[in-house]
Amino acid sequence: MTDCIVMKKYCLFLLLFVSFFQFQKIARSQEVKAESTLGTTSLSGESIQRIIDFTINQSTNNNKLALKYGEIGLRLSEELNDTIILIDAMYALGYANYFGLDVNKSMDLFLKGSKLGVKVNTLTVCKCAYMLGAIYQYGSSPTIEAKKWTSTALDCYKLNNDSNGISESYAMIAYLEALIGNGGEAIANLLMSSNYASTSTSALENRYSTVYLEVDSFAKAKYYARRGIEIAASENDNNYSIEGYHNLADVFYETRNYDSAQVYYSKALYYANVIHQAYDINELNGKLAKVYASLGRYEEAYDCYEIYFGSYDSLRGYSDANLVQAQYERNEISFNRKREQLVFQARQENSKLIIIVGITLLVLVVIFTIFILKRLKITRSQKAQIEWQKEKIELSHKEVTDSITYAQRIQNAILPCDEGFEKYFADSFYYYRPKSIVAGDFYWLEKVGENVLFAVADCTGHGVPGAMVSVIGNHALNRALREYGLTDPADILDRTRQIIVDKFRASIDNVQDGMDIALCSLEGATLKYAGANNPLWIIRKGEIIAYKANKQPVGKSDNPKPFKTQTIELKKEDCIYIFSDGFVDQFGGENLPDDKAGGKKFKVKAFRALLLSICDKPMDDQKQLIDEAFGNWKGDMEQVDDVCVIGVKYC
């Protein structure tokens, strides 16, 4: 074990050694370019801007170099007397001081940049306000000042039509709301952030992870942390790799998975050492010390606390309360380590006494051996019976599970393939989420000449019973189309009902199962629709046009009537939606009181609002947003029914 630890430390040292010289080589190359700019370029806005850009780029990689050129850039911009470039220089030097842990100087520069840019209102002014919000969030009362400056940044980004800045500001506000326990407001601001995000960045994904961690939604916190890590790795961004692994480790620590927490804190610490992030190195060593202590690995915990305390002199911004708490934890770990040593010594001193006690116990064991052997014979017989029953139950369970899984393959075989939707529609999606392995909902797609027919059906029940009815319903639709040559939606539903009723009439059990369905026929710009309890919605220019279905199922009913076909002339960019009732009937919601732990239904009104909010996006994006909305609403609650939605955009 000792050799393994030594080898790990050696490998880590070697990696840090190589990484250090690689970063030194890159930084020196960029420094030469910056010096060349100072030496050969006249005092112009373009040359100063190159120095400003260099300062920002080196803030996280080589902070000393960034501070050096940041001071030069600020001095030259003051001599140039250009307000916009001066604000850029203040932001760059403030950014370098922020990562150099001189918080007071960083805040002073950001404040000056914000005040100077009241009339200019450039993106750099927005960034100054945003960084002030980021700094204030770590204060003793973070919410008031942090929200003030982040809201200022949000308004500024909106004036500049910067979608990424708007998205990041909403994400920051979400985090601040989460800090004070406003989980609902936090989630609402996250959704706004997601709506404005033009691209997925590691910074944004890490922010989402942090918010969900604060509201104890650990599964989502883990999901977004992993996404942040993947994006940071693809962009070779060590700074956001630190944050992603740090968030992921926090999730495992909060859920008491200390082994995984130790792995990911160590990965975050590796990247922090690579780019010499002193603040992160200090914080991660403190957290690793707690993890090692929780695992009983006191030697390693003590080593981490030594590093943790050793870096205090080089850091700013720590309160006395933090120092006292950390000192207490280190002393406690030191005490535990010494206590283990004393216990070991006591064991050695009492070894003779242990041998005597062992002999005594052995005599007692011999005395009771005869009694135990008799009981053992009876116990073995009972155990054999129990194991036989267990094996029998497990075998039965496996047979049932295998049968249902094979039934899923059969049901999937009758469903249309993805290529059908891509072939017949220029822009469409289908969202299919069964409650169980097999489902009572199904979707249907066929083409006759230039006529494309598609439907969403909801059969009686779900699981295995619903799946059996769905096979009969699908077969009946195909017969109505192929055997009887029908293409009008109402005619198809009338014939399908007759086939299903005839099929169940042969049973002696008076089966009355059937299905609700929305059936559409699209030929050119003409859409025909007939429905059994399931409506058709068309969104046109931001408004929903609802077409009602016949209030009767496709199956046996008390007073059956012929179905009616409704004909609609479509216009460009019309969005067509048909769906089962599984989405609107799903229970869930945020911040429910204890007496409503069962949640509430999503309902039709909320579903209408969801579709209106996403209808201007491509259909593939709509499908993803529908899936996210369903998952967020359902949360940890059980899915109550099968869900099926089809969307088609007429282009």
C-alpha positions as CSV (number, residue, x, y, z in Angstrom):
1,M,0.0,0.0,0.0
2,T,2.9,2.4,0.9
3,D,4.7,1.7,-2.4
4,C,1.4,2.4,-4.3
5,I,1.0,5.8,-2.6
6,V,4.6,6.8,-3.3
7,M,4.2,5.8,-7.0
8,K,1.0,7.9,-7.3
9,K,2.7,10.9,-5.7
10,Y,5.7,10.4,-8.1
11,C,3.4,10.3,-11.2
12,L,1.5,13.4,-10.0
13,F,4.8,15.3,-9.6
14,L,5.9,14.2,-13.0
15,L,2.7,15.4,-14.7
16,L,2.8,18.7,-12.8
17,F,6.5,19.1,-13.8
18,V,5.8,18.6,-17.5
19,S,2.7,20.7,-17.5
20,F,4.6,23.6,-15.7
21,F,7.3,23.8,-18.4
22,Q,4.7,23.4,-21.2
23,F,2.7,26.4,-19.8
24,Q,5.9,28.4,-19.3
25,K,6.8,27.8,-23.0
26,I,3.4,28.9,-24.3
27,A,3.3,31.9,-21.9
28,R,6.8,33.0,-23.0
29,S,5.8,32.8,-26.6
30,Q,2.8,35.0,-26.0
31,E,4.9,37.4,-23.9
32,V,7.4,37.9,-26.7
33,K,4.5,38.8,-29.1
34,A,3.2,41.4,-26.5
35,E,6.7,42.9,-26.1
36,S,7.0,43.0,-29.8
37,T,3.7,45.0,-29.9
38,L,5.1,47.5,-27.4
39,G,8.4,47.8,-29.2
40,T,7.3,48.1,-32.8
41,T,3.7,49.5,-32.9
42,S,2.9,53.1,-32.4
43,L,0.6,54.2,-29.5
44,S,-2.7,53.2,-31.1
45,G,-6.0,51.7,-30.0
46,E,-5.3,48.5,-31.9
47,S,-1.9,47.9,-30.3
48,I,-3.3,48.6,-26.8
49,Q,-6.2,46.3,-27.4
50,R,-3.8,43.5,-28.2
51,I,-2.2,44.0,-24.8
52,I,-5.6,44.0,-23.2
53,D,-6.6,40.8,-24.9
54,F,-3.2,39.2,-23.8
55,T,-3.9,40.3,-20.2
56,I,-7.3,38.5,-20.2
57,N,-6.0,35.3,-21.8
58,Q,-3.1,35.0,-19.3
59,S,-5.2,35.8,-16.2
60,T,-5.9,32.1,-15.4
61,N,-2.7,30.6,-17.0
62,N,0.1,33.0,-15.9
63,N,-1.4,35.5,-13.5
64,K,1.8,37.4,-12.8
65,L,2.3,38.0,-16.5
66,A,-1.3,39.1,-16.8
67,L,-0.9,41.6,-13.9
68,K,2.3,43.0,-15.5
69,Y,0.7,43.7,-18.9
70,G,-2.6,44.7,-17.4
71,E,-0.8,47.7,-15.6
72,I,0.9,48.6,-18.9
73,G,-2.4,48.4,-20.8
74,L,-4.2,50.7,-18.3
75,R,-1.4,53.2,-18.4
76,L,-1.3,53.4,-22.2
77,S,-5.1,53.6,-22.4
78,E,-5.1,56.6,-20.0
79,E,-2.6,58.3,-22.2
80,L,-4.6,57.6,-25.3
81,N,-7.7,59.2,-23.7
82,D,-10.2,56.8,-25.4
83,T,-13.1,56.0,-23.0
84,I,-14.0,52.6,-24.6
85,I,-10.4,51.3,-24.6
86,L,-9.9,52.7,-21.0
87,I,-13.0,50.6,-19.8
88,D,-11.6,47.5,-21.6
89,A,-8.2,48.1,-19.8
90,M,-9.9,48.5,-16.4
91,Y,-11.9,45.3,-17.0
92,A,-8.8,43.3,-18.1
93,L,-6.7,44.4,-15.1
94,G,-9.6,43.8,-12.7
95,Y,-10.0,40.4,-14.2
96,A,-6.3,39.6,-13.6
97,N,-6.5,40.9,-10.0
98,Y,-9.6,38.7,-9.5
99,F,-7.7,35.6,-10.3
100,G,-4.7,37.0,-8.5
101,L,-6.9,37.1,-5.3
102,D,-6.6,40.8,-4.8
103,V,-10.4,41.2,-4.5
104,N,-10.4,44.8,-3.3
105,K,-8.3,46.1,-6.2
106,S,-10.4,44.0,-8.6
107,M,-13.7,45.5,-7.2
108,D,-12.3,49.0,-7.5
109,L,-11.4,48.6,-11.2
110,F,-14.8,47.0,-12.0
111,L,-16.6,49.8,-10.2
112,K,-14.7,52.4,-12.1
113,G,-15.3,50.7,-15.4
114,S,-19.1,50.5,-14.6
115,K,-19.4,54.2,-13.7
116,L,-17.3,55.3,-16.6
117,G,-19.4,53.3,-19.0
118,V,-22.8,54.6,-18.0
119,K,-23.3,56.4,-21.3
120,V,-21.1,54.2,-23.5
121,N,-22.9,50.9,-22.5
122,T,-20.5,48.5,-24.3
123,L,-20.3,44.7,-23.6
124,T,-17.2,45.3,-21.5
125,V,-19.4,47.5,-19.2
126,C,-21.8,44.6,-18.9
127,K,-18.9,42.3,-18.0
128,C,-17.7,44.7,-15.2
129,A,-21.2,44.7,-13.6
130,Y,-21.4,40.9,-14.0
131,M,-18.0,40.4,-12.3
132,L,-19.1,42.7,-9.4
133,G,-22.1,40.4,-8.9
134,A,-19.7,37.4,-9.0
135,I,-17.5,38.9,-6.3
136,Y,-20.3,40.0,-4.0
137,Q,-21.8,36.5,-4.0
138,Y,-18.9,35.4,-1.8
139,G,-19.5,38.1,0.8
140,S,-21.1,37.7,4.2
141,S,-24.5,38.9,2.9
142,P,-24.2,38.0,-0.8
143,T,-27.7,38.4,-2.1
144,I,-28.5,42.1,-2.0
145,E,-25.4,43.6,-3.7
146,A,-24.8,40.5,-5.9
147,K,-28.4,40.6,-7.3
148,K,-28.1,44.4,-7.8
149,W,-25.0,44.1,-9.9
150,T,-26.1,41.0,-11.7
151,S,-29.5,42.6,-12.6
152,T,-27.5,45.6,-13.9
153,A,-25.4,43.3,-16.0
154,L,-28.6,41.6,-17.3
155,D,-30.2,44.9,-18.4
156,C,-26.9,45.9,-20.1
157,Y,-26.7,42.6,-22.0
158,K,-30.3,43.0,-23.1
159,L,-29.5,46.4,-24.5
160,N,-26.6,44.9,-26.4
161,N,-28.6,41.9,-27.6
162,D,-26.0,39.5,-26.2
163,S,-27.8,36.2,-25.7
164,N,-24.9,34.5,-23.9
165,G,-24.5,37.3,-21.5
166,I,-28.2,37.3,-20.8
167,S,-28.1,33.6,-20.2
168,E,-25.2,33.8,-17.8
169,S,-26.8,36.6,-15.9
170,Y,-30.0,34.6,-15.4
171,A,-27.9,31.6,-14.3
172,M,-26.1,33.8,-11.7
173,I,-29.5,35.1,-10.4
174,A,-30.7,31.5,-10.2
175,Y,-27.7,30.7,-8.0
176,L,-28.3,33.7,-5.7
177,E,-32.0,32.7,-5.3
178,A,-30.9,29.1,-4.4
179,L,-28.5,30.5,-1.8
180,I,-31.4,32.0,0.2
181,G,-33.7,29.0,-0.2
182,N,-35.9,30.3,-3.1
183,G,-35.8,27.1,-5.0
184,G,-38.8,27.9,-7.2
185,E,-37.3,31.3,-8.3
186,A,-33.9,29.6,-8.9
187,I,-35.4,27.0,-11.2
188,A,-37.5,29.7,-13.1
189,N,-34.3,31.7,-13.7
190,L,-32.5,28.6,-14.9
191,L,-35.2,28.0,-17.5
192,M,-34.8,31.7,-18.7
193,S,-31.1,31.1,-18.9
194,S,-31.6,28.0,-21.0
195,N,-34.0,29.9,-23.3
196,Y,-31.3,32.5,-24.1
197,A,-28.3,30.2,-24.3
198,S,-27.2,30.1,-28.0
199,T,-24.5,27.6,-27.2
200,S,-23.8,25.2,-24.4
201,T,-20.7,26.3,-22.5
202,S,-18.8,24.7,-19.7
203,A,-19.3,27.9,-17.6
204,L,-23.1,27.7,-18.0
205,E,-23.3,23.9,-17.4
206,N,-21.2,24.3,-14.2
207,R,-23.5,27.2,-13.0
208,Y,-26.6,24.9,-13.6
209,S,-24.9,22.2,-11.6
210,T,-24.1,24.6,-8.7
211,V,-27.8,25.8,-8.6
212,Y,-29.2,22.3,-8.5
213,L,-26.7,21.3,-5.8
214,E,-27.9,24.2,-3.7
215,V,-31.6,23.1,-4.0
216,D,-30.6,19.5,-3.2
217,S,-31.5,18.2,-6.7
218,F,-28.4,15.9,-6.8
219,A,-29.2,13.9,-9.9
220,K,-29.5,17.1,-12.0
221,A,-26.5,18.6,-10.3
222,K,-24.5,15.5,-11.3
223,Y,-25.8,15.6,-14.9
224,Y,-24.8,19.2,-15.6
225,A,-21.5,18.8,-13.8
226,R,-20.6,16.0,-16.2
227,R,-21.7,18.1,-19.2
228,G,-19.5,21.0,-18.0
229,I,-16.5,18.6,-17.7
230,E,-17.1,17.2,-21.2
231,I,-17.2,20.7,-22.8
232,A,-14.2,22.0,-20.8
233,A,-12.2,18.9,-21.9
234,S,-13.2,19.5,-25.6
235,E,-12.0,23.2,-25.3
236,N,-8.9,22.3,-23.2
237,D,-10.2,24.7,-20.5
238,N,-8.5,23.7,-17.3
239,N,-10.2,26.4,-15.3
240,Y,-13.7,25.1,-15.9
241,S,-12.5,21.5,-15.6
242,I,-11.6,22.4,-12.0
243,E,-15.1,23.8,-11.4
244,G,-16.8,20.8,-13.1
245,Y,-14.9,18.2,-11.1
246,H,-15.4,20.2,-7.9
247,N,-19.2,20.3,-8.4
248,L,-19.3,16.6,-9.2
249,A,-17.3,15.8,-6.0
250,D,-19.6,18.0,-3.9
251,V,-22.6,16.0,-5.2
252,F,-20.9,12.7,-4.0
253,Y,-19.9,14.3,-0.7
254,E,-23.4,15.5,0.0
255,T,-24.8,12.0,-0.8
256,R,-22.2,10.4,1.5
257,N,-20.4,8.6,-1.4
258,Y,-17.0,9.5,0.0
259,D,-14.9,7.2,-2.2
260,S,-16.2,8.9,-5.4
261,A,-15.9,12.4,-3.8
262,Q,-12.2,11.7,-3.1
263,V,-11.6,10.7,-6.7
264,Y,-13.2,13.9,-8.2
265,Y,-11.8,16.3,-5.6
266,S,-8.4,14.8,-6.5
267,K,-9.0,15.4,-10.3
268,A,-10.1,19.0,-9.6
269,L,-7.0,19.5,-7.5
270,Y,-4.8,18.1,-10.3
271,Y,-6.0,20.8,-12.8
272,A,-5.8,23.5,-10.1
273,N,-2.1,22.6,-9.6
274,V,-1.5,22.6,-13.4
275,I,-2.6,26.2,-13.8
276,H,-1.5,27.3,-10.2
277,Q,-5.0,28.3,-9.0
278,A,-4.1,29.1,-5.4
279,Y,-7.6,29.6,-4.1
280,D,-8.8,26.3,-5.6
281,I,-5.8,24.5,-4.3
282,N,-6.5,25.7,-0.8
283,E,-10.2,25.0,-0.9
284,L,-9.9,21.5,-2.5
285,N,-7.2,20.4,0.1
286,G,-9.6,21.5,2.8
287,K,-12.4,19.4,1.4
288,L,-10.2,16.4,0.7
289,A,-9.1,16.6,4.4
290,K,-12.8,16.2,5.4
291,V,-13.3,13.3,2.9
292,Y,-10.2,11.4,4.1
293,A,-11.4,11.9,7.7
294,S,-14.8,10.5,6.9
295,L,-13.1,7.5,5.3
296,G,-10.9,7.0,8.4
297,R,-7.7,7.8,6.4
298,Y,-6.3,10.2,9.0
299,E,-2.7,10.4,7.8
300,E,-3.8,11.6,4.4
301,A,-6.4,14.0,6.0
302,Y,-3.7,15.5,8.1
303,D,-1.4,16.0,5.1
304,C,-4.1,17.8,3.2
305,Y,-4.8,20.1,6.2
306,E,-1.1,20.9,6.4
307,I,-1.2,22.1,2.8
308,Y,-4.5,23.9,3.5
309,F,-3.0,25.9,6.4
310,G,0.3,26.4,4.6
311,S,-1.4,28.3,1.8
312,Y,-3.3,30.7,4.1
313,D,-0.5,33.3,4.1
314,S,-0.7,33.7,0.3
315,L,-4.4,34.1,0.1
316,R,-6.7,37.0,1.0
317,G,-10.4,37.2,2.0
318,Y,-10.6,34.5,4.7
319,S,-12.6,35.4,7.8
320,D,-11.4,34.6,11.3
321,A,-14.4,32.3,11.7
322,N,-13.2,30.1,8.8
323,L,-9.7,30.0,10.3
324,V,-10.9,28.9,13.7
325,Q,-13.2,26.3,12.2
326,A,-10.4,24.9,10.0
327,Q,-8.0,24.9,13.0
328,Y,-10.5,22.9,15.0
329,E,-11.0,20.3,12.3
330,R,-7.2,19.9,11.9
331,N,-6.8,19.4,15.6
332,E,-9.6,16.9,15.7
333,I,-7.9,14.9,12.9
334,S,-4.6,15.1,14.7
335,F,-6.3,13.8,17.9
336,N,-7.8,10.9,16.0
337,R,-4.4,10.0,14.5
338,K,-2.8,9.9,17.9
339,R,-5.7,8.0,19.4
340,E,-5.2,5.3,16.8
341,Q,-1.6,5.0,17.8
342,L,-2.5,4.6,21.4
343,V,-5.1,2.0,20.6
344,F,-2.5,0.0,18.7
345,Q,-0.1,0.2,21.6
346,A,-2.8,-0.9,24.0
347,R,-3.6,-3.9,21.8
348,Q,0.0,-5.0,21.9
349,E,0.2,-4.7,25.7
350,N,-3.0,-6.7,26.2
351,S,-2.1,-9.4,23.8
352,K,-1.5,-11.9,26.6
353,L,-4.9,-11.1,28.2
354,I,-6.5,-11.6,24.8
355,I,-5.0,-15.1,24.5
356,I,-6.3,-16.1,27.9
357,V,-9.8,-14.8,27.1
358,G,-9.6,-16.7,23.7
359,I,-8.9,-20.0,25.5
360,T,-11.8,-19.4,27.8
361,L,-14.1,-18.7,24.9
362,L,-12.8,-21.8,23.2
363,V,-13.9,-23.9,26.2
364,L,-17.3,-22.3,26.1
365,V,-17.6,-23.1,22.4
366,V,-16.8,-26.8,23.0
367,I,-19.5,-26.9,25.6
368,F,-22.1,-25.5,23.3
369,T,-20.9,-27.4,20.2
370,I,-23.3,-30.4,20.6
371,F,-26.3,-28.1,21.1
372,I,-25.3,-26.0,18.0
373,L,-24.8,-29.1,15.8
374,K,-28.3,-30.3,16.6
375,R,-29.8,-26.9,15.8
376,L,-27.6,-26.7,12.7
377,K,-29.2,-29.8,11.3
378,I,-32.7,-28.3,11.6
379,T,-31.6,-24.9,10.3
380,R,-30.0,-26.5,7.2
381,S,-33.2,-28.2,6.4
382,Q,-35.2,-25.0,6.8
383,K,-32.6,-23.1,4.8
384,A,-32.8,-25.6,1.9
385,Q,-36.6,-25.1,1.8
386,I,-36.2,-21.3,1.8
387,E,-33.5,-21.3,-1.0
388,W,-35.7,-23.6,-3.1
389,Q,-38.6,-21.3,-2.8
390,K,-36.4,-18.3,-3.5
391,E,-35.0,-19.9,-6.7
392,K,-38.5,-20.8,-7.8
393,I,-39.7,-17.2,-7.3
394,E,-36.6,-15.8,-9.1
395,L,-37.1,-18.2,-12.0
396,S,-40.8,-17.1,-12.3
397,H,-39.8,-13.5,-12.1
398,K,-37.2,-13.9,-14.8
399,E,-39.6,-15.8,-17.1
400,V,-42.2,-12.9,-16.7
401,T,-39.5,-10.2,-17.3
402,D,-38.1,-12.1,-20.3
403,S,-41.7,-12.4,-21.7
404,I,-42.4,-8.7,-21.3
405,T,-39.1,-7.7,-22.8
406,Y,-39.8,-9.9,-25.8
407,A,-43.3,-8.4,-26.0
408,Q,-41.5,-5.0,-26.2
409,R,-39.6,-6.2,-29.3
410,I,-42.9,-7.2,-30.9
411,Q,-44.5,-3.9,-30.1
412,N,-41.6,-1.9,-31.3
413,A,-41.7,-3.9,-34.6
414,I,-45.2,-2.5,-35.3
415,L,-44.2,1.1,-34.6
416,P,-43.0,3.4,-37.5
417,C,-39.2,3.8,-37.8
418,D,-37.4,7.1,-37.6
419,E,-36.7,7.1,-41.4
420,G,-40.4,7.3,-42.1
421,F,-40.8,10.6,-40.3
422,E,-37.7,12.0,-41.9
423,K,-38.8,10.8,-45.4
424,Y,-42.4,12.1,-45.3
425,F,-42.0,15.3,-43.3
426,A,-39.4,18.1,-43.7
427,D,-39.5,19.0,-40.0
428,S,-41.2,16.8,-37.4
429,F,-40.7,14.8,-34.2
430,Y,-42.3,12.1,-32.2
431,Y,-41.9,11.9,-28.4
432,Y,-42.6,8.5,-27.0
433,R,-42.2,7.6,-23.3
434,P,-43.9,4.5,-22.1
435,K,-44.7,4.1,-18.4
436,S,-43.5,0.5,-18.3
437,I,-41.5,-1.8,-20.6
438,V,-44.5,-2.1,-23.0
439,A,-47.1,0.6,-23.5
440,G,-50.8,1.2,-24.3
441,D,-49.9,4.3,-26.3
442,F,-48.7,4.0,-29.8
443,Y,-48.0,6.2,-32.9
444,W,-48.9,5.3,-36.5
445,L,-47.6,6.4,-39.9
446,E,-48.6,5.3,-43.4
447,K,-48.5,6.8,-46.9
448,V,-50.9,6.2,-49.7
449,G,-50.0,8.0,-52.9
450,E,-49.3,11.6,-52.0
451,N,-51.4,11.2,-48.8
452,V,-49.5,10.8,-45.5
453,L,-51.6,9.5,-42.6
454,F,-50.3,9.8,-39.0
455,A,-51.9,9.2,-35.6
456,V,-51.4,9.1,-31.8
457,A,-53.5,6.4,-30.0
458,D,-54.1,5.9,-26.3
459,C,-55.4,2.4,-25.6
460,T,-57.3,1.3,-22.5
461,G,-54.8,0.7,-19.7
462,H,-51.0,0.6,-19.8
463,G,-48.3,-2.0,-19.4
464,V,-49.0,-5.5,-20.7
465,P,-52.9,-5.1,-20.9
466,G,-52.5,-1.8,-22.7
467,A,-49.9,-3.2,-25.0
468,M,-52.2,-6.1,-26.0
469,V,-55.0,-3.7,-26.9
470,S,-52.5,-1.5,-28.8
471,V,-51.5,-4.4,-31.1
472,I,-55.2,-5.0,-31.9
473,G,-55.8,-1.3,-32.5
474,N,-52.7,-1.0,-34.8
475,H,-53.8,-4.1,-36.7
476,A,-57.3,-2.6,-37.1
477,L,-56.0,0.7,-38.5
478,N,-53.8,-1.2,-41.0
479,R,-56.8,-3.3,-42.1
480,A,-59.0,-0.3,-42.6
481,L,-56.3,1.3,-44.8
482,R,-55.0,-1.7,-46.8
483,E,-57.9,-4.2,-46.9
484,Y,-60.8,-1.7,-47.2
485,G,-58.8,1.0,-49.1
486,L,-60.0,3.9,-46.9
487,T,-58.1,7.2,-46.6
488,D,-60.6,9.6,-45.1
489,P,-59.9,9.8,-41.3
490,A,-63.5,9.5,-40.2
491,D,-64.1,6.5,-42.5
492,I,-60.9,4.8,-41.1
493,L,-62.0,5.3,-37.5
494,D,-65.6,4.0,-38.2
495,R,-64.1,0.9,-39.8
496,T,-61.5,0.5,-37.1
497,R,-64.2,0.7,-34.4
498,Q,-66.2,-2.1,-36.1
499,I,-63.1,-4.3,-36.4
500,I,-62.3,-3.9,-32.7
501,V,-65.9,-4.4,-31.6
502,D,-66.2,-7.6,-33.7
503,K,-62.8,-8.8,-32.3
504,F,-64.0,-8.5,-28.7
505,R,-67.5,-9.6,-29.3
506,A,-66.2,-13.2,-29.8
507,S,-65.1,-13.2,-26.2
508,I,-67.4,-14.5,-23.5
509,D,-66.0,-12.0,-21.0
510,N,-67.8,-8.9,-22.3
511,V,-64.5,-7.0,-23.1
512,Q,-65.1,-3.3,-23.7
513,D,-61.6,-2.1,-24.2
514,G,-60.8,0.4,-27.0
515,M,-58.7,3.4,-27.7
516,D,-58.7,7.2,-27.9
517,I,-57.0,8.5,-31.0
518,A,-56.2,11.6,-33.1
519,L,-55.9,10.7,-36.8
520,C,-54.6,13.1,-39.5
521,S,-54.3,12.9,-43.3
522,L,-51.9,15.4,-45.0
523,E,-51.9,15.9,-48.7
524,G,-50.2,19.1,-49.9
525,A,-51.5,22.0,-47.9
526,T,-54.8,20.1,-47.0
527,L,-55.0,18.5,-43.5
528,K,-57.9,16.3,-42.6
529,Y,-58.5,15.3,-39.0
530,A,-60.9,13.0,-37.1
531,G,-60.5,12.2,-33.4
532,A,-61.9,10.0,-30.7
533,N,-61.6,12.0,-27.4
534,N,-58.1,13.3,-28.5
535,P,-57.9,16.8,-30.1
536,L,-55.8,18.4,-32.8
537,W,-53.9,21.6,-32.1
538,I,-52.5,23.9,-34.7
539,I,-50.3,26.8,-33.7
540,R,-50.4,29.6,-36.2
541,K,-48.7,33.0,-35.7
542,G,-48.3,32.4,-31.9
543,E,-51.9,31.3,-31.3
544,I,-53.4,27.8,-30.8
545,I,-56.3,26.7,-32.9
546,A,-58.0,23.7,-31.3
547,Y,-60.1,21.2,-33.2
548,K,-62.3,19.1,-31.0
549,A,-62.7,15.3,-31.2
550,N,-65.8,13.2,-31.1
551,K,-66.6,12.4,-27.5
552,Q,-66.5,8.6,-27.9
553,P,-63.8,6.0,-28.0
554,V,-62.9,3.7,-30.9
555,G,-64.5,0.7,-29.4
556,K,-67.7,-0.4,-27.7
557,S,-69.9,2.5,-26.4
558,D,-73.5,3.0,-25.3
559,N,-74.5,5.3,-28.2
560,P,-72.0,5.1,-31.0
561,K,-72.1,7.8,-33.7
562,P,-70.2,8.2,-37.0
563,F,-66.9,10.0,-36.7
564,K,-66.6,13.4,-38.4
565,T,-63.7,14.6,-40.6
566,Q,-62.6,18.2,-40.3
567,T,-60.7,19.8,-43.2
568,I,-58.1,22.5,-42.7
569,E,-56.1,24.5,-45.2
570,L,-52.6,24.9,-43.8
571,K,-50.4,28.0,-44.0
572,K,-46.6,28.2,-44.1
573,E,-45.0,27.6,-40.6
574,D,-48.1,26.1,-39.1
575,C,-47.2,23.6,-36.4
576,I,-49.4,20.6,-36.0
577,Y,-49.6,18.7,-32.6
578,I,-51.5,15.5,-31.7
579,F,-51.0,13.7,-28.3
580,S,-52.3,11.4,-25.7
581,D,-53.3,12.5,-22.2
582,G,-50.2,11.1,-20.4
583,F,-48.3,14.4,-20.4
584,V,-51.1,16.6,-19.0
585,D,-52.1,13.9,-16.4
586,Q,-48.6,13.6,-15.0
587,F,-48.3,14.4,-11.3
588,G,-45.3,16.6,-10.1
589,G,-44.4,20.2,-9.5
590,E,-41.9,22.2,-7.4
591,N,-42.0,23.2,-3.7
592,L,-45.1,21.2,-2.7
593,P,-46.2,21.3,1.0
594,D,-46.1,18.1,3.0
595,D,-49.9,17.6,2.8
596,K,-49.6,17.6,-1.0
597,A,-46.7,15.2,-1.3
598,G,-48.6,13.5,-4.2
599,G,-48.1,16.5,-6.4
600,K,-50.5,18.0,-8.9
601,K,-51.3,17.4,-12.5
602,F,-49.5,19.3,-15.3
603,K,-52.9,20.1,-16.9
604,V,-53.9,21.3,-20.4
605,K,-53.3,25.0,-19.7
606,A,-49.7,24.4,-18.8
607,F,-49.2,22.1,-21.9
608,R,-50.6,24.9,-24.1
609,A,-48.2,27.4,-22.6
610,L,-45.3,25.0,-23.1
611,L,-46.0,24.4,-26.8
612,L,-46.5,28.2,-27.4
613,S,-43.1,28.9,-25.8
614,I,-41.2,26.5,-28.1
615,C,-43.2,26.5,-31.3
616,D,-40.8,28.8,-33.1
617,K,-37.9,26.4,-32.6
618,P,-36.9,23.5,-34.9
619,M,-38.8,20.3,-34.2
620,D,-35.8,18.4,-32.9
621,D,-35.2,21.1,-30.4
622,Q,-38.9,21.1,-29.4
623,K,-38.7,17.4,-28.7
624,Q,-35.7,17.9,-26.4
625,L,-37.5,20.8,-24.6
626,I,-40.6,18.7,-24.1
627,D,-38.5,15.9,-22.6
628,E,-36.8,18.3,-20.3
629,A,-40.1,19.9,-19.2
630,F,-41.6,16.5,-18.5
631,G,-38.6,15.4,-16.5
632,N,-38.4,18.6,-14.5
633,W,-42.1,18.4,-13.7
634,K,-42.1,14.7,-12.8
635,G,-39.0,15.0,-10.7
636,D,-38.6,11.9,-8.5
637,M,-42.3,11.0,-8.7
638,E,-43.6,7.9,-10.5
639,Q,-44.8,8.2,-14.1
640,V,-48.5,7.7,-14.1
641,D,-49.3,6.9,-17.7
642,D,-47.7,6.4,-21.2
643,V,-46.8,9.7,-23.0
644,C,-46.9,10.2,-26.8
645,V,-46.7,13.5,-28.8
646,I,-46.3,14.1,-32.5
647,G,-45.3,17.5,-33.9
648,V,-45.2,18.4,-37.6
649,K,-44.3,21.8,-39.1
650,Y,-45.8,22.6,-42.5
651,C,-43.0,24.2,-44.6
